[in-house]
Amino acid sequence: MQIGTIPERLSALESGKVQAAMLNAPDNFRAQKRGLYKLVDVRIPYQGIGVGTTRAFIRENPDVVRRYVKSQIEAVHRVKTDRETGIRVLAKYLGIQDREVLEKAYDDAMNDEKLPPKQYPSLEGVKKILEPLAENDPKAKAAKPEDFVDMRFVKELDESGFIDELYKARKR
């Protein structure tokens, strides 16, 4: 049964209209605080978040792209290694003040499986996007995940040791 938005799903759960619903963080933690129970934790590879631009922009502005990717990796490092800053960022952009929910959402979001230190796009995740599209679109059926990503900028930073150096202090 299609319910709609997160507030509508929570309302349907609480009223008994549905017996279960899919919820992402932080809404799953809000639901638990309201007395609802987690039945299963479903995690599939999916490229849900990413930064995109055109091939032309990359070709014409590789230094801009390189600096952007470096800044993205540095920003992820900051929120992963500075818990209080990370929680403040979540509070600001999620509009949540509940400290317990924020801490659980932070711990969930900062998991290396969800937010890896090395920001390589997930080819398996892109494949999961293409699969349902391929049912009706011949172009998607012929497409390969590699056609949609350019890993060279992350790879440069990775191979140079930049990312490992950022996280070196974290491992001590």
C-alpha positions in Angstrom: 0.0 0.0 0.0 1.4 3.3 -1.0 1.1 5.8 1.9 3.1 8.9 0.9 5.4 11.1 3.0 7.1 10.2 6.2 4.6 12.0 8.4 1.8 10.2 6.6 3.6 6.8 7.2 4.1 7.5 10.9 0.5 8.5 11.2 -0.7 5.4 9.4 1.5 3.3 11.7 0.2 4.9 14.9 -3.4 4.7 13.8 -3.1 1.1 12.8 -4.0 1.8 9.2 -0.8 -0.1 8.3 1.2 -2.7 10.2 4.7 -1.7 9.0 6.4 1.0 6.9 9.8 1.8 5.5 11.5 4.6 7.4 15.0 6.1 6.9 17.0 7.8 9.6 16.2 10.0 11.5 12.5 9.1 11.2 13.1 5.5 12.2 14.6 6.7 15.5 11.7 9.1 16.0 9.3 6.2 15.5 11.2 4.1 18.0 10.9 6.9 20.6 7.1 6.8 20.0 7.1 3.1 20.9 7.3 1.5 17.4 9.7 -1.3 16.8 12.3 -1.9 14.1 11.5 -5.2 12.3 14.4 -5.3 9.9 17.3 -3.1 8.8 17.4 -3.2 5.0 20.5 -1.9 3.3 21.0 -2.4 -0.4 23.8 -0.8 -2.5 22.3 2.3 -4.0 23.9 5.5 -5.2 21.4 7.7 -3.5 23.6 10.7 -3.0 26.2 12.1 -5.3 27.5 15.2 -7.1 27.0 15.5 -10.8 28.2 17.7 -13.6 28.7 17.4 -17.3 31.6 15.7 -19.1 32.2 19.1 -20.8 32.6 20.9 -17.5 35.0 18.2 -16.3 37.0 18.4 -19.5 37.1 22.2 -19.5 37.6 22.7 -15.7 39.5 19.7 -14.2 41.1 21.8 -11.5 37.8 23.1 -10.3 36.4 19.6 -10.1 39.6 18.4 -8.4 39.4 21.1 -5.8 35.7 20.4 -5.3 36.2 16.7 -4.8 39.1 17.4 -2.3 36.8 19.8 -0.4 34.0 17.2 -0.3 36.4 14.6 1.1 37.7 17.1 3.7 34.1 18.0 4.7 33.2 14.3 5.1 36.3 13.8 7.2 35.3 16.8 9.4 31.8 15.5 10.2 33.0 11.9 10.7 35.8 12.9 13.1 34.1 15.8 14.9 31.0 14.4 16.4 29.7 17.7 17.9 30.0 19.5 14.6 28.4 16.6 12.8 25.4 16.6 15.2 25.1 20.4 14.9 25.0 20.1 11.1 22.3 17.4 11.3 20.3 19.6 13.7 20.5 22.5 11.3 19.6 20.8 8.1 17.2 18.2 9.5 15.4 20.8 11.7 15.6 18.4 14.7 16.4 19.4 18.3 16.0 16.0 19.9 19.5 15.2 21.0 18.9 11.5 21.3 17.5 11.2 17.8 20.3 13.4 16.5 23.0 11.2 18.1 21.4 8.0 16.7 21.0 9.6 13.3 24.7 10.8 13.4 25.9 7.3 14.3 23.9 5.8 11.5 24.9 8.3 8.9 28.6 8.2 9.8 28.9 4.5 9.4 31.7 3.8 6.9 29.4 1.6 4.8 27.0 4.5 4.3 29.5 7.3 4.2 32.9 5.9 3.3 36.1 8.0 3.9 37.0 7.4 0.3 34.1 8.9 -1.7 34.2 6.6 -4.7 30.8 6.3 -6.4 29.2 2.9 -6.0 29.1 1.1 -9.3 26.8 -1.5 -7.7 24.6 1.4 -6.5 24.4 2.9 -10.0 23.5 -0.6 -11.3 20.6 -0.7 -8.9 19.3 2.6 -10.4 19.7 1.3 -14.0 17.9 -2.0 -13.5 14.3 -0.8 -13.2 14.9 1.8 -15.9 16.1 -0.9 -18.2 12.7 -2.6 -18.1 11.2 0.2 -20.3 14.2 2.1 -21.7 16.6 0.5 -24.2 19.3 3.1 -23.5 19.3 2.1 -19.8 19.4 -1.6 -20.7 22.6 -1.0 -22.8 24.2 1.4 -20.2 26.9 0.4 -17.9 27.4 2.0 -14.4 30.9 3.0 -15.5 29.2 5.3 -18.1 27.9 7.5 -15.4 30.9 8.0 -13.1 34.3 9.5 -13.2 36.4 8.2 -10.4 39.8 9.7 -11.4 39.6 12.7 -9.0 38.9 10.5 -5.9 41.4 8.0 -7.2 44.1 10.7 -7.4 43.5 11.7 -3.8 43.4 8.1 -2.7 46.6 7.0 -4.5 48.4 10.1 -3.3 47.8 9.1 0.3 45.8 12.3 1.0 42.7 10.5 2.3 44.6 7.9 4.4 46.6 10.8 5.9 43.4 12.6 6.9 42.1 9.6 8.8 45.5 8.5 10.3 44.8 10.4 13.6 41.3 8.7 13.8 42.9 5.2 13.9 45.2 5.9 16.9 
